[in-house]
Amino acid sequence: MKQFTADQRKDYIKSKEQVKKSFDAQTPKKVRDDTIRSCKENLQQQHATAEGKLQKQHKDTLDHEVRKFRRRRLLKMQKLQLDMLRDELDRRQAQMDFSHKMLLRHHESTQDLEYKHLSAIQRLREDQLRKQHNLERDNQQEYNKEQLRDLKRRHGTQVKQQPKSLKVKEQQIRRQFQDTVKIQQRQYKALKEQILHTTPKHEQKAVIKKLKEEKMRKLSMLGEQYESSIAEMMQQQNIKLDETQLTEANELSRRLQEELELLTAYQSQTTRQMEVQHQRERKQLEDRVSLRRALLEQKMEEESRKLQTECEQRQEHLLSQQDKERKEFDLHTTTLGLDTREIMEATEDTYDDDDDLESVRGSRLSLTPSTSSNSFYHSNTNL
């Protein structure tokens, strides 16, 4: 604009000089002044028209540049909004991923603690059951030994008491023998008296002798029978005692063995029941852990899907809003009488914000209408 003002000033001076040179000395002063005034007015009108045209051109250029700058600023603001939204969504995604990672870690830690706790309880139960079984077997074995010792003592007592018992029975047999002998003697006496009454006197002596021999023979036979009975009784009692003790020992051994086998079977059954219980508890824990893991994964999938939907909706909403803003901006550009397509093509490239601001500031400073007009009219006034 300064160059334009300088050119106008030079043109004004040149035209003024040409007008002055066109006059000669005989030209009246009034004519000369009217001619100069008319020329001055024409020059001022031409200069004003040229200045207005230049100012309009500068204003159109400034409006065009400002519109491009504002569109670039709008695009950069939209890009910044989109980047900020993406950064926010990325941070939320990272936070959700970290939260899911912590949830999985907490689930695994809880799972490890549950398995360790269950294993500790089952080991404690196994140790307790094993100690109980050992104690029961020890008690059973001690009971068996005590029963065998009692039987042995009882048999020893029976063996010790056997001679006394045999002696008592022997005395009973001998008393029976004595009673039998007395009965035989009474019978012999009665028979002797009967024979004496019926036998002649000279034959009585021989008959008595014969009867006496018969009596002695029978008593001897009776004594031998009783002695044989005593010996047989002692032998039978000894054999019976041995057989009874052997039977009792066998019966006790069999009964104790059965009790030990029953105890062993019961302990085996208890051990199997405990193993089944342990398997059931572990299966239940595995089911609980699997269910909790499935619910956790389902929850994480729902959160991820929800966040993904929210991200898509927010991005779609922002892009739609930005597209609406660009359309409104382009429509306003068209209403201002500017070339929308040219501005759109010019704002495709990316510029630095500072450069854009400095260029716009420079355009505003160089295209200020008041400065150029004032300088031109100030020059005209001086002329």
LODREN-90421 format. One record per atom (N, C-alpha, C, O, CB): x, y, z negated. Coordinates in steps of 0.05 Angstrom, whole numbers, plus 5000, padded with zeros to 4 digits. Glycine has a CB too. Example, Ala and Ser with C-alpha at 12.3 -4.5 7.8 and 13.67 -1.06 7.14 Angstrom:
2
526448864844/524649104844/526449344844/528549344831/522649114819/525749554858/527349794857/525850014843/526850234839/528249884886/
END
This chain:
383
501749765000/500050005000/501750255000/501050455012/498150004976/504050244987/505950474987/506950525015/507150755023/508250424967/507550315029/508550345057/506350465074/506850635091/509450075068/503850375070/501650485085/501250785079/500750935097/499050335078/501550865054/501351155046/503651315059/503151535068/501351185016/506051205058/508351345070/507951375100/508551585112/510951185065/506951165113/506451185142/504351395148/504551545167/505550905153/502251405132/500151605136/501251885132/500652065148/497851555116/503051915112/504152175108/505952255132/505752485141/505852175082/507552075142/509252145165/507452205189/508052395204/511151905172/505352045193/503552095216/502252365213/501852515233/501451875218/501452435188/500152695184/502052925190/501353115203/499152715155/504552905180/506553115185/507153135215/507253355226/509153055170/507452915228/508052905257/505753035273/506253195291/508552625267/503252955266/500953075280/500753375275/500153525293/498352935272/501353455251/501353735243/503353895259/502854115269/501753775213/505753785262/507853915277/507153935306/507554135319/510553765273/505953715317/505153715345/503053935350/503054075370/504153445354/501153955331/499054165334/500354435333/499554615348/496954135312/502154475315/503454735312/505054805338/505055035347/505354745288/506454605349/507954655373/506254715397/507054835416/509854415379/503754615396/501954665419/500954955421/499955035441/499554475417/501355095399/500555385400/502955555408/505255485403/499555475372/502255785422/504455975429/504056225413/502256235395/504356055460/505556425418/505456675401/502956835406/502056985388/507856845407/501656805430/499256965436/496756835424/494556955425/498956995466/496956575413/494556445402/493656595378/495256645359/495156145396/491056665377/490156805354/490356625328/490156385329/487156905358/490756765307/491056625281/488556475273/488756255263/491856825258/486256585279/483756455272/483456195287/482655995276/481356645277/484056205313/483855965329/485755755320/485155515317/484356035359/488255865314/490255675305/489455545278/489755305275/493055815301/488255695259/487455585234/485155395237/484955185224/486655805214/483255465255/480955285260/481855025272/480854805266/478855425278/483755055291/484754805304/486154625284/485854385284/486654885327/487854755268/489354595248/487454475228/487754245220/491454775233/485354625219/483454515200/481854285212/481354085199/481454745191/481154315238/479654105251/481453855254/480553625250/478654195278/483953905262/485753675264/486253535238/486453295236/488553765276/486453705217/486853595190/484453425181/484853205170/487353825169/482053525187/479753375179/479553115194/478852905183/477253545184/480253125221/480252875236/482252675226/481752435223/480752935266/484652785220/486752605209/485852475182/486252245177/489352755206/484652655165/483752545139/481652335142/481552135128/482752775121/479752385161/477652185166/478851935177/478051715169/475652295186/480751955196/482051715206/483551555185/483451315182/483951785229/485051715168/486551595146/484651455126/485251235116/488351795132/482451595120/480551475101/479351225113/478951025098/478351675094/478651225139/477550985152/479650765151/478950535145/476751045181/482150825158/484250615158/484750515130/485150275126/486850735169/484750705110/485150615082/482850445073/483350245059/485450855064/480350515080/478150355072/478250075084/477649875071/475550485079/479050075110/479249815123/481449645110/481049405106/479949845153/483749765103/485849625090/485049535062/485749305054/488349795089/483649705047/482749625021/480849395022/480949215005/481449865006/479049405042/477149185045/478648925051/477948705041/475049245067/480648955069/482148715076/483648605051/483648365046/484248775098/484848795036/486248705011/484248584991/484848394978/487648944999/481848714989/479848614970/478948324978/478648154962/477448794969/478548285005/477748025014/479947815008/479347594999/477048025044/482447905013/484647725008/484847664978/485247434970/487347845017/484547874962/484547834933/482347644923/482747464907/484448104918/479947694933/477647524925/478147234934/477547044920/475047624938/479247204958/479846934968/481946794950/481646564943/480946954997/484146944943/486246824927/485146764898/485746564887/488647014925/483646964888/482446914861/480646674861/480546524842/480947164851/479046644883/477246414885/478846154886/478145954873/475446444909/480946164902/482645924903/483945864876/484045634867/484845954924/484846084862/486046044836/483945924816/484545744801/487146304825/481546034817/479445934799/478645644805/478145484787/476946114800/478645574831/478045294838/480345114829/479844894819/477645274869/482845214833/485045044823/484845014793/485344804782/487745174830/484245234779/483945224750/481645034742/481944884723/483445504738/479445044757/477244864752/478044574756/477444404739/474844934770/479544524778/480444244783/482344154761/482243924752/481744224810/484244344754/486144264733/484744224706/485444054690/488344474730/482744394700/481244354676/479744094676/479643954656/479244594672/478544034699/477143774701/479143544698/478543344685/475643754728/481443574711/483443364708/484343334679/484843114669/485943414726/484643574666/485443564638/483243434621/483843274603/486043854627/480743504626/478543374612/478543074616/478142914598/475843494621/478942994641/479042704647/481342564633/481042344623/479142664677/483742704634/486042594620/485542574590/486342374577/488542754626/484342784579/483742784550/481742554543/482042424523/482643054541/479742524560/477842314555/479142044557/478741864541/475542334576/480942014577/482341754580/484141704556/484441484546/483841744606/485541924548/487241894524/485641814499/486441644484/488842164518/483341944496/481641874473/480641584475/480741444455/479142064472/479841504499/478841234502/481241034499/480840814488/477541194530/483541114509/485940934505/486540904475/487240684466/488341044520/486441134461/486941114432/484840944418/485540784400/486941404419/482340974425/480240814413/480640514421/480240334404/477540904423/481540464446/482040194454/484440074438/484339844429/482640174484/486540244434/488840154419/488040104390/488839904378/491140364420/486440284378/485440244351/483839994348/484039844329/483840484341/482039944368/480439704367/482139464370/481639264357/478239714389/484139464388/485939234391/487439184365/487738954357/487939284415/488339404353/489839374327/487939254306/488739084290/490939644318/485439364306/483439254286/482938964291/482738804272/480839414288/482638884317/482138604323/484538434315/484238214305/481538564353/486938544320/489338394313/489438354283/490138134273/491838544322/488738564267/488738534238/486538344229/486938194210/488338814225/484238344242/482138164235/483037874240/482437694224/479538224251/484337824263/485337554269/487437474248/487437244239/486437534297/489237664242/491237604222/490037544195/490837354181/493337834220/488037704187/486637654162/485237374163/485337234143/484537874156/484037314186/482637054188/484736824185/484236634171/481237034215/487036854198/489036644197/490136624168/490636404158/491336694216/490636854155/491536844128/489536714109/490236544092/492237124117/486936784113/484836664097/484736364102/484336204084/482136794103/484936294128/484836004135/487135854122/486735634112/485035974166/489635974123/491935834111/491435804080/492035594069/494435994116/490436014068/489935994039/487835784032/488135644013/489036274028/485735774049/483635574044/484735294047/484135114031/481235614063/486335244068/487534974072/489434914050/489434684040/488934964100/491135104042/492935054020/491434993994/492134813978/494835294016/489335153989/487735113964/486434833965/486434693944/485535333962/485234763988/484034493989/486134273986/485634073972/482534464016/488434303999/490534103996/491434083967/491933863957/492934164014/491734303954/492634303925/490534163908/491233993891/493034593915/487934223913/485834093897/485833793902/485533633884/483034213904/486133713928/486033423934/488533283923/488233053913/485933393965/490833413924/493233283912/492833253882/493533053871/495733453918/491733463869/491233443840/489333223834/489633073815/490233713830/487233193851/485232983847/486532713851/486032523835/482933023866/488232683871/489632433876/491432363853/491532133844/491232443903/493032563844/494832503821/493232423796/493932243782/496532763815/491032563791/489332493768/488232213770/488232063751/487132703764/487232143794/486131883798/488231663796/487831453785/484731863825/490631723807/492831533805/493631483776/494131263768/495231623822/493831703761/494531673733/492331523718/492931353701/494831953720/489831583724/487631433711/487731143718/487330973700/484931553720/488231073743/488430783751/490730653738/490530423728/488630763782/493030783737/495330673723/494730623693/495430413682/497830853726/493430823681/492730793653/490730563649/490930413630/491631053642/488830533667/486830323665/488230043669/487629853654/484630353686/490030033688/491429773692/493229713668/493329483659/493229783718/494529913658/496229863634/494529773610/495229593596/497830123626/492229903607/490429833585/489329543589/489129393570/488030023583/488629483614/487629213620/489829003615/489328793603/486729193649/492229063624/494428873619/495028843589/495528623580/497028963634/494929063575/495329053546/493028893533/493528743514/495529333534/490628933542/488328783532/488728493538/488128323521/485728883544/489628423562/490028143569/492228013551/491827793541/490928113598/494328163547/496428063529/495428023501/496027823488/498928253529/493728203491/492728183464/490827943462/490827803442/491228443457/489127903483/487327673483/488927413483/488227223468/485527683507/491027393499/492727153499/494127113472/494326883463/494827173521/495027333460/496327313434/494227213413/494927043397/497527573425/491827323414/489727233395/489126943399/488826793379/487127403398/488926853424/488326573429/490626393419/490226183408/487926523459/493026493424/495426333415/495426313384/495926103373/498026463425/494826543371/494726533341/492526343332/492926193313/494326813330/490226363345/487926183337/488625893341/488025723324/485426263352/489925833364/490725563369/492925473349/492925243340/491825533397/494725653342/496725583322/495425523295/496225343281/498725813319/493425693288/491925643263/490525373264/490425223244/490025873258/489325313287/487925063290/489924823287/489224623275/486425043317/492224853299/494224643297/495124613269/495524383259/496724703316/495524843255/496324823227/494224693210/494824543191/497025103217/491724763216/489524653200/488724363208/487124243195/487124833202/489824263230/489124003240/489723773220/487923613215/490523943266/492123763207/492723543188/490723543164/489823333156/495523573177/490123773154/488223793132/485523693140/484123543125/488024073121/484623763164/482123673173/482123373178/480123233171/481323813199/484323273189/484522983193/484522833166/483322613163/487022913209/485922943147/485922823120/483222813108/482422613095/487922963102/481723023111/478923033100/477322823114/475822673100/477623313104/477522793140/476022593155/476922303147/475322123145/476222633185/479522283143/480622023135/479521943108/478721713103/483722023135/479422133090/478222083063/475322003065/474321833051/478622323045/473922143084/471122063087/470821783097/469121633088/469722253107/472621703116/472521423127/473221223105/472021013103/474421393151/475221293089/476021113067/473721083046/473320873035/478621203054/472421313041/470121283022/467921113034/466720953020/469021563015/467521143060/465620963073/466520673070/464920493066/465221043102/469220633074/470320363072/469920253043/469120023040/473220363079/470420423024/470020332996/467120262990/466420072977/471120542977/465420443001/462520392997/461720133010/460119973000/460820623007/462820083034/462219833048/463319593032/462019383030/463419843076/465719633022/466919403006/465119352982/464619112975/469819472996/464219552968/462519512945/459919372953/458919192938/461819782931/458819452975/456419322985/456919022991/455318852984/455319463010/459218973003/460018703010/460318532984/459418302982/462618693027/461518652964/461918512939/459218452926/458818232915/463718672920/457518642926/454818592914/453418372930/452118202918/453118852913/453718382956/452418172972/453717902966/452417692964/452618243002/456417902964/457817652958/456917542930/456617302927/460917702958/456717722911/455917632884/453117512885/452517312873/456017872865/451317652900/448617552902/448517282916/447017102908/446717752916/450117262937/450217012952/451516792935/450616562936/451917042978/453516862919/454816662902/452816552881/452716312876/457216792887/451316732869/449316642849/447216462862/446316262851/448016882836/446516542887/444516382901/445616102908/444215902905/443516522926/448116092917/449315832924/449715662898/449215422899/452115882938/450515792876/450815642851/448215522842/448215302831/451915822829/446015642847/443515532839/442615302857/441215122848/441315742839/443515312881/442615112900/444614892905/443914682916/441915232926/447014922897/449214732903/449714562878/449614652855/451814882912/450214302883/450914132860/453414232845/455014372857/451313842869/453614162821/455814272805/458514182814/460414342813/455414192776/458813922823/461413832831/462313962858/464613952865/461513522833/460414072873/461114192898/461414502895/462314632914/459114132920/460714602873/460714902870/463515012872/463915232884/459514982843/465414882862/468114992862/469215022891/470415222897/470014812846/468714822908/469714832935/468115042951/469215192967/469414552949/465515052945/463915252960/464715532952/464915712969/460915212955/465215572926/466115842916/468715922928/469116152936/466315842885/470615722930/473215772942/472815852971/474016052981/475015532939/471215702985/470815763013/469416033017/470116183035/469115533026/467516082999/466116343001/468016572995/467816783007/463816342981/469816522976/471716732969/473616782992/474317012997/473316642944/474516573005/476316613029/474816763051/475916933064/477216333039/472316683054/470716823075/470417123068/470617293085/467816703078/470017173042/469817453033/472417603039/472417823049/469117473003/474717483031/477217613035/477817653065/478917863073/479517443023/477017463081/477417493110/475817723121/476717883137/476717223125/473317733113/471517953123/472518223113/472418423128/468617903114/473418233087/474418483077/476918573092/477318813097/474918473047/478618373098/481018433113/480318543141/481518733150/482818193115/478418413153/477618493180/476318783179/476718953196/475618293193/474718813157/473419073154/475519293149/475319513160/471419073131/477619233133/479819423128/481219493154/481919723160/481719313108/481819273170/483119323195/481419503214/482519673228/483819063209/478819453214/477119613231/477119903222/477320093239/474219503230/477019943196/477020223187/479720353192/479820593200/476420233157/481920203188/484520313195/484720383224/485820593232/486820123187/483620203241/483620253270/481920503276/482520663293/482620013285/479620523262/477920753266/479321013258/479021223272/475320723250/480821003235/482321243227/484421323247/484621553254/483621183199/485921123257/487921183277/486721283303/487721473315/489620923283/484521163311/483221253336/482021533332/482121693350/481021053344/480921583308/479821843303/482022053304/481622273315/478421853276/484322003292/486522193292/487522253321/488022473329/488922093275/487722033335/488622063363/486622223379/487422403395/489121783376/484022153376/482022303391/481922593382/481422773399/479222173387/482222643357/482122923348/484523083359/484223313367/482222933317/486822953359/489223093371/488723143401/489323363411/491722923368/487822943415/487322983444/485123193449/485323363466/486522713457/482923173432/480723353435/481723643430/480923833443/478423283416/483423673409/484423943403/486124053426/485824283434/486123933378/487923883437/489523963460/487824043484/488224243497/491523743468/485823873490/484023933513/482424183508/482124343526/482223693518/481424213484/479824453478/481524713480/480724903492/478624433450/483924693469/485724933471/486524993500/486625223508/488224883454/487024773515/487724813543/485424933559/485725113575/488624553556/482924833553/480624933566/480125223559/479525393576/478124773559/480425283533/480125563525/482225743538/481525973546/480325583494/484725643539/486825803551/486225853581/486526073591/489525663548/485325633595/484725663624/482325853628/482326023646/484125393636/480325823611/477925993613/478626283607/477626463621/475725893594/480326323587/481126603581/482726723604/482326953612/482726613555/484626563615/486226663637/484526723661/484926923674/488426443644/482526543667/480726593689/479126843685/478827013703/478926353693/478026873661/476427113655/478027363656/477127573667/475127083627/480427363645/482227603646/483027663675/483227903682/484727563629/483527453691/484227503719/481827623734/482227803751/485127243732/479427523729/477027633741/476727933734/476028093750/474627473734/477027983708/476828263699/478928443713/478328663721/477128283669/481328343715/483428493729/482728533759/483128753770/486128353726/481728323771/480928343799/478528543802/478528703821/480128073811/476628533784/474428723785/475329003781/474429193795/472328653763/477229043763/478429313759/479829403784/479529633792/480329313735/481429223796/482829303820/480929363843/481329563858/484729073829/478829203845/476729263866/475329523861/474929683880/474729033867/474629573836/473329823830/475230063835/474330273846/472529833800/477730033828/479630253834/480030293864/480230523873/482330193821/480130083879/480330103908/477830243919/478130423937/480629833921/475530173909/473030303918/473030593911/472230763928/470530163906/473930663887/474130943879/476031093897/475531323904/474930963850/478330963903/480331093920/479131143948/479531363960/482830923923/477730943959/476430983985/474331203985/474231374003/475130723995/472731213964/470831423961/472131693960/471131893971/469031383936/474331713945/475831963944/476932043971/476732283979/478031943923/477931853986/479031914013/476732004031/477132194047/480331664025/474431874029/472131954046/471232244038/470632404055/469731764042/471232294012/470532564003/472532764013/471732984021/470432573972/475132694012/477232884022/476832934052/477033164061/480032764017/476232724067/475832764096/473332934101/473333114118/475432494110/471232894085/468833054088/469333344081/468433524095/466532944070/470833394059/471433664051/473133804073/472734034079/472933664024/475133664084/476833784104/475133834130/475534044142/479133594111/473333654136/471633694160/469833934155/469534104173/469933444166/468733964132/467034194125/468634454127/467634654137/465734154098/471034444116/472734684118/473434754147/473334984154/475334644102/474034554163/474634604191/472234724205/472534904222/475534344205/469834614199/467334724211/466935014202/466235184219/464934554203/467335074176/467035344167/469035534181/468235754189/467335364137/471535444182/473535614195/472935654225/473135874235/476335484192/472135444238/471435464267/469035654271/469035824289/470735194279/467035624254/464635794256/465436084250/464636264265/462435704236/467036134230/467936404223/469636524246/469336754253/469436414197/471336354258/472936454281/471136514305/471636714319/475036234288/469136344310/467336394333/465836654328/465436814347/465436154337/464736694304/463336934298/465037184300/464237394310/462036924270/467537154291/469437374293/470037444323/470037674330/472137304278/470537234339/471037284367/468637394381/468837574398/471937014381/466237304373/463837414385/463537714377/462837874394/461337254375/464137774352/464038054344/466038224359/465338444367/464538074313/468438124362/470538274377/469738304406/470138524418/473238134375/468538094418/467638124446/465438334448/465338484467/466637854456/463538334429/461438524430/462538814427/461638994441/459338474408/464438844408/465639114405/467139194430/466939424438/467539114381/468639004442/470039074467/468139144489/468539334504/471938834475/466038984491/464039034512/462639304507/462139454526/462038814514/462039364482/460739614475/462539854482/461640054493/459939614446/465139824474/467040034480/467440074510/467540294520/469739984467/467539844525/467839864554/465440004566/465740164584/468139584565/463039934557/460640064567/460640364561/459940524578/458139934555/461440434536/461540714528/463640854545/463141084554/462240734499/465940734550/468040854567/466940904595/467241124606/470540674568/465640704606/464540744633/462440964634/462341124652/463440474644/460640964614/458541164613/459741444610/458841634624/456541104591/461641474592/462841744587/464341834612/464242064619/464641734563/465841654624/467341724648/465441794671/465841994685/469241504657/463341634674/461341684694/459941954689/459442114708/459341464696/459242004664/457942254657/459842494662/458942694674/457042254628/462342464654/464242684659/464742734689/464742964698/466942624645/465042514704/465442544733/463042674746/463242834764/466142274746/460642594737/458242704748/458043004742/457343164758/455742554738/458643074716/458643344708/460643514723/460143734732/459043374678/463043404727/465143544742/464343574771/464843784783/467843394739/463243364783/462343394810/460143604813/460143764833/461243124821/458343624793/456343834793/457544104791/456744294805/454343784770/459644134773/460944384770/462344474796/462244704804/463044374747/463644274810/465044344835/462944424856/463444614871/466644104845/460744284857/458644364877/457544644871/457244804889/456344154877/457044694845/456044964838/458145174845/457445394855/455344974809/460745114840/462845304846/463045344876/463245574885/465545194835/462945134892/463045164921/460545314932/460745474950/463244894935/458245264919/455845404928/456045704922/455345864938/453345284914/457145764898/457546044891/459646174910/459446414917/458546074862/461646014918/463646124937/462246194963/462946394976/465845914941/460446014972/459046074997/457246314994/457146475013/457245825004/455946354971/454346594967/455946844967/454947064973/452746574941/458546824960/460347054960/461347124988/462647324992/462747014942/460646955007/461447005035/464246905042/465346985062/461247295041/465346735025/467946625030/467746355043/465746215042/469546595004/470046275056/470146015071/470645795050/472845755040/472346015093/468545645045/468745435024/470645215033/472245115017/465945315018/470445125058/472244915068/475144995066/476844825058/471444835097/475745235074/478545325072/479545325044/481845245038/478845615084/477845425025/478645424997/479045144986/480845084971/476645584979/477244964994/477444684986/479944554996/481344414981/475044524995/480644605022/483144495033/485544615020/487544485017/483144535063/485344875013/487645015002/488244924973/490444944963/487245315002/486144824959/486444744931/486844444928/486744334906/484044834915/487444304950/487944024948/490643974935/490943784919/487843884976/492544144940/495244114929/495244194900/493444334891/497344274944/497244104885/497544174857/499644384853/501844364864/498343924840/498944594839/500744824834/501244844804/499644744787/499645084845/503344984798/503945034770/502245264760/501945464774/506945094765/501245234736/499345444726/500745714724/499545914730/498345364698/503245724715/504645974711/505046114738/504746354740/507345924698/505745964759/506146084785/503546204795/503446424806/507145884805/501246054791/498646154799/497946414785/497046604797/496545954795/498446424759/497746664744/499446894753/498447114756/498146614714/502046854757/503747074765/503047174793/503047414798/506746974765/502246994811/501447074838/498947244838/498647444852/501046834856/496947154821/494547314819/495047584807/493947784816/492447154803/496747594786/497347844773/498648034794/498048274795/499147804749/500447924809/501848084829/499948194850/500148424858/504047934843/497948024859/495948114878/494248344866/493648534880/494247884887/493548314841/491848514829/493348784826/492248994831/490948424801/495948764820/497449014817/497949154843/497849394845/500148954803/498449004864/499049124890/496649214905/496849374924/500648924907/494249114898/491849184913/489949344897/487549324900/490448924922/490949524879/489249694863/488449934881/490150084888/490649784837/485849974887/484950184905/485550464894/486250644909/482050154911/485250504868/485550764856/488350874860/488651114864/484850754827/490350704859/493050804861/493650904889/494851124892/495050574854/492850754910/493450844938/491851094945/492951274958/492750614957/489351104938/487651334945/488651584932/488851794944/484751284937/489251564906/490251794891/492751904903/493152154906/490551734862/494551724910/497051814921/496651954948/497952154954/499051574925/494951844965/494451964992/493152234989/494052425002/492651785008/491052244973/489652504970/491452704956/491252944961/487052474954/493152614938/495052804924/496952914945/497753144944/496552654901/497752754965/499552854985/498153055003/499253255011/500652625002/495652985010/494053175027/493653445013/493753645026/491453055034/493253434987/492853674972/495353844973/495254094976/492053624943/497653704970/500153854971/500553984998/501654205001/502453674964/499653845019/499853955045/498054195049/497954315070/499253745067/
END
